[in-house]
Structures are given as C-alpha cells and as structure tokens.
Amino acid sequence: MALNLRSFNSNPIDLNDKSILITGGTGSFGKDFIRAVLRLYKPRRLIIFSRDELKQYEMSQEFNLQNAPCIRYFIGDVRDANRLEMAMRDVDYVIHAAALKHVPAAEYNPFECIHTNVLGAENVVNAAIRSDVKRVLALSTDKACNPANLYGASKLASDKIFSAANNLTGYSDTSFSVVRYGNVVGSRGSVIPFFQKLIEEGKTTLPITDPRMTRFWITLEQSVNFVMSCMGMMVGGEIFIPKIPSMNMVDLAHALAPDLGQDIIGIRPGEKLHEVMITSDDARSTLDLGDRYIIEPTLYNWSNQPYMDAGAQRVEADFSYASNTNTEWLNEAMLLDMLANYKDG
C-alpha cells in the first residue's frame, strides 16, 4: 500500500521578512523546521536557541551565514529568563521545542525535569510578553494527556501555562497556543532508531515491552507542516492535535526486522500501554476541523467563531482519541514507506 498521509500544509503562516526563534532548535524538529523555512520563505532572522554548543557547531556546518545569512545561534537555556528575554528582542514568532523528554531520566532527575519543562515554560511566557512577540507555539506530547509519568505531568503543566498565558498579556498582543502530537518517525530518542541500531549490531531479538502496546506516529515533515499551519490559524489558548495513524509495536518491530525474534521485557516504570491525546473529559470542549482536533481553552472571552466559520464541528460527548481505539492505522508497508521518505529527505 502506498503512503497516503495528511500533509497538514494548509494555511501556513507567512514567515517572509519575519524574525523567528526556536528554543531547543538543534533537535530533530528544529533542523527540519529550519530546512522548511529556508526553502519556502525569506525570513529576516532565524534564531536557534539552545544550550549545547557542540550541536550548534554541527548544525552550523549545514546552516551558516554563507548559505543562510538570516541564521543566528544563541547559546542559552530556557531556565535563564534574562538570556531568553535578550534573545527574543525584535522577534515576531517563537516555537518552543526545548524540553527534557526522556521518561526514565525525568523519573530519576525530577527537579531537573521541572526546572526545564515547567519553570522554563514560565520563562518563555514572561520573555515573550515583555518582548512583544506576536505568537508563541509550544510543542507538547501525547504523554501530557492523562499523564502516567513525570515527563508527561510536566508537559501537562507546561500546556496549562501556555494556555493561561493569554490571560496575562494585558495590553500586549502576544498569543500563546500548544501543539500536541505523538511519536515522530526518525527523531532522536524514538524507538525506531533504537531498533535500527540493534539490528545493525547484529542482535538476534528486539525488545518489546508489551505485545499489546500501541503508539501514535507522525513524520517530521508532517510535524513541521502542522506547526506552520497552526501558527497561521491560532487564536490563542487552544491545543491543536493532528489526526495521525497508530501502530502496534509488535508490527513495527516486525516491519523493521521480519527475521528477528521478539523478547517481551515488560513495561517500564511510567510507561503506558496506549497513549491518549484527547480524553472523554476533554470532549466537551473539543472541535473537529477535518484534519485536526482543537481543544478549546477555559479562557474568558475566548471565541471559537473563526473555527466554526471554517467548518469545525463539536465531537461526540463520549469521544476520546487514543492510540488503541484510533480509526487510522499504519501497516508495515506504510511504515517502511515513511522511513524511506524520511531518509530521502
């Protein structure tokens, strides 16, 4: 079966002659976002804000002042409010991608997780308001919905911070929204590169935590397109959720290595059998906009009229969006097609 997934490239925001800052910009999303912006637009400045000088150096081998004169590299940490505010001077749009994302690491280092994911979110909000940034879009995760681990709980708190930030802007025109999606094909830290590494090392089995486990999957290209599209339509306060397929982890492992056995090792602490992006409690405030869902914020004077005018409809009262009850599924051929497209890109 040929790959036929949503492109999420409708109504993207116009980034020509704009200044854009990406926190955590040396990650997988940041790199693909930079590639897309440079291919489609002519921004005034494109600021990579991150704390790892080695990753910035390596990234500068691809994006530098010779081939991308708008690029700027800022060493900084979202924990440092003053540095954030300095970096956001004369910035129009902010993509907040910086986070501590490793579930076991967050469980073992809870204070570090909170300082980056929660207090860092507060710093981004304050710096954006003080700098009169126009729009801020924070990247979140399916683990923030009904969280079972500290990473998910910290991202839920971050989501709440960005949504509520729209109540704090006063006379500023700054708007804040959130994008929530699942596992990204090809991104660092996902299970696919881990499995591929084991295969290259000649392992005879692949570890499976539980044969029932399912996950949502999205490509990097889809995630970049989705973020640009959401920035173009955001009102402020809402959570955007793309309609993406699920896959059983056993099928995923078989697609990557059909000749290898599978070793059931048990679920790790803080891990769920299935991920959720919209709970039945969220359904009361969820809109269906065709290729995405939108969870409305609990904000004073918030209007969903722009979305209703665009054809949005309310979901059923008992609706939920979970990886095991999803109506769209990846098969092995589609996954391999996704991986081939990712490598070709």
N, C-alpha and C positions, 0 to 999 in steps of 0.2 A: 504493500500500500504506500503510495506517495505521501510525503509530508504535506499536510494541509492545515496549518495552524494560523491563528489570527495574527495579523501584523501589528495591530494597535497603533497604526501610524496616522489616524485621522485627527484633524485639527491640532497639529503640533504648534507649540509656541514659536514665535518668530524671534530668533536669537541674533539676528543681524545687528551689528553695532551695539551689542549689549555686553555687560560685564557679568560673568557667571563664576561663582565659586563652588567648588565641590570639596566638602570635608571627606576625609578618607579617600581622596581621589586617586591614590595609587593602587587601589584594589581592582578586581576584575571588572566590576561595573564602571568604575571611574575611567579605566582605559578605553572600554568600548564606547562610553558616553563621549569622551574626548574625540575619538575617531569619527563618530557620527556628526558631532557639532562641526568639526573642521571640514567634513565632506559636504555638509548641507548649508552651512552659514559662514558668515564672516564676522565673528564676534570682535568686540573691542578688546576685551581681556578674558582669558580663560585661566582661572586661578586654581592650582592644585594645592590643597591644604592638607598636610599630613605630617606625621611625626617621625617617619623613617627616612633618613637622608639617603640610605642605600637604594631604597625603592624609587625615590625621586631621581637619583642619579641614573638608575637603569631605565626609568621612564623617559628621561631626557635624551636618551640615545635614539628614541623614536620621535619624540616631540620636543623640538628645540627652537631657538629663535631664528634659525635659518629656514626651517620648513614650516614653522608655526609661530610667527612673530608675536602673536597675541598671548602666548603661553607664559604664565608666571608660576614659579614654585615657591610656596611658603612653608617653611618648617614650622610646625605648630601642633598643639594638642587641644582638642575641644575642652579639656579640663582648664585651659588657660583662657579666662574670659577676656583679659586685656589683649592678648595676641589675636583672638578671634575678632574683636572689635576693630583692631588695626587692619586685619586682612579684609574686612567687609566694607572698608571705606569706598564709596562710589561703586558699589556692587548692586546690580539690578536683581539678580536671581541667585538663590542658594539651593544646592542639592546637598542634603545632609545624609551622607553614606557612612560616616565614621561610627564604628561600634566594636565592642568586644563580642564576638559571635560564637565562640567555641563553647558548647554546652558544658562539658566536664571542667574546662578551665574556669568558667564562671562559677560553678558549684564550689570549686576549690579556692577561688580567689574572689569572694563575694564583694568585698569593699571595692576592689578594682573595677568590677563589673558595674557597680552602682555609680562610681565616680565618672566613668566614661559614658555609660548609656543613659543615666538619669540626670546627673548633675551636668554632664556635657550637653544634654538636650536643653537644659535651662540656660546654659551659657550661650548656645546658638540663638535661642529665642531673644534673650536680652541684647545680644550684639546686633541682631538683625533689626530690632526695633530702634535701637539707638542710631543705627547707620542708615535708617530709612530704606532698607531693602524692600523691593516691591513684592516678591513672592518667595516663600521658602517651602520646599517639598522634602519631607523626611522619608527615608526608606525604612520600611518595617519588615516584619516577617510573619508567616503563619503561626509561628510559635508564640506570638503575642496574644493570640486569641485563646482564651481559656487555658492559660499557661500552666505547665507542669514542672517547670524548672526556672532557675533564677534568670537565665538569659531571656526567656520568654516574658517573665514578670517585669524585668527591667525595660523591655521594649514596649510592653503594655503601658507602663508608667510614662515612657517617652511619648507614645502615641497620645496619651491624655494631655501631656504637657503641650504638645504642638497644637492639638485641637483647642485647648483652653487659651492658648496664647492669643487667639483672636479677640478675646475679651480684654486683653491687656494693652492693646495698641494705642488707645487714646486717639490723638489726632493723627497718628501715623497711618499710612495707607498699606502697611505691611500685612500680607495674608499668609497663613500657615495651613498646610494640609499634609496628609500622610498617604503613602502608597504601601500596600501590604501584598506580598506575593510569596510563593513557595520556593522550593529548591531550584537553583539556577544551573542548567547544564553547562559543564566546563568550568565553573567558578572554583577558585581555590577553597579547599575545605569541604567540598561536597563529596558524596560517596563515589561518584563516577571516577574522578582522578585517583582516588584511593584504590578502587578496584583495578583500574588500569595499571597502577604501579605494582600491585600484587601479581597481576598477570605477567608483566614484563620481568618480574623477579623469578618467574617460574613456579609460583605456588600451585599446588595441586587442588586446593579448595578455596572458595571465597567465603568469608564470614557473613552470616545472615543473623541478625538479632532475633527476628521472629518471622516465620513464613507468612503470617497474616498481614505484615506491615505494608502500608501504602503511603505514598507521598505525592504532593503536587509538583509539577515540573514546568519550568519556563526557560526559554533560551535567553542568552544575554541580549541578542538583538531585540527580542520581544520586550525585555525589561526596559531597555533604553527607549524604544519607541513609546512604550506605555508611560514612562515618566514624562517624556516630552509632551505627549498628548494630554496627560493630567494637568501639567503646568499650564497648558493652554486653556483649559476649561475650568480650573479650580475656582471656587467661590471663597473658600476659607473655612477650615474646621472639619471638612469631610475626610473620610478614609476611602480611598479608591482600591478596588480589588479586581484583578483581571480574571476573566473566565479562561482557565487553563486546564489541561488534562492531568489525570492521575496515572500512577503506575504502581503495580505491586513490586516490592523489592526483589522477590524471587524471580519474577520475569525480567527485571532489569539485570540481575546478575547473570541470568541465562543468556540474555541478548549479548552481553559483553564477552562471555566465555561459555559457549554452549557445551564444551567438552570437559569443563571443570565441575567437580563436585561442590556441594554447599555445606558449610559447617554451621549449625544452629548454635549460637553462643549466648543467647538470652538478651533481653532488653537492658540497656544501660540505665543507670540512675538518671531520672529526669526526662527520659525518652518516652514518647507516646506511640501507641500502635498506629494511630491515624492522626493527621493534622486537620485542624479546623481553621477556616478563615472568616466564617460568619456563624455565630451561634443562633439558636432559635430565639434567644432573648434579643439579639441584635435585629432580628427580622422585622420587629415593629418599626424600626427606623431605617430600613434598607430599601434602596431603589435599584431596579434592574434597567440598565441603559444599553442593553443589547450585547455589547462585547465586554461589559464590566458591571460590577455592582458598586454602589456608593452607600456607605453607612453615614447617615446624617448626624451632625453633631448636636449636642444638647446646649445650644447657644441661644442667647436672647436675640430676637430679631433676625434669626437666620432664615433665609428664603431658599426653597428648592425650586423656585419658579424657572430659573434657567434650564434645569434638568427636565422638568415637566414639559417645558416648551420644546425640548429636544426629543421628546417621546418616551421619557422614563416612566416606568410603572412600578407600583409597590409590589414586593414579593408576598407570597402567601404567609399567613400569620405563623404557621409552624415550620417555615422554611429554615434550613441550615445548609451550609456549604462546607462539606467535609471531604477529605481525600478518598474515603471508602464508599461514600454514597454519591460521588460525583457521577454525572451522566456522560462525561467525556473521558476516554481512556487512551493511553498510548499502548500500541503493541510493539513488539520487538523491532519490526522493520521501521516503524516511525522513529523509535529512539535512535537507531543506527543512522537514519537519515538526518536527524537533528545533530548528531555528533559529527557527521561528515560535513554538514553545512558550517558547523562551528569551526572545524579545522580549516576548511577552505577560506573562512573569513579572516 
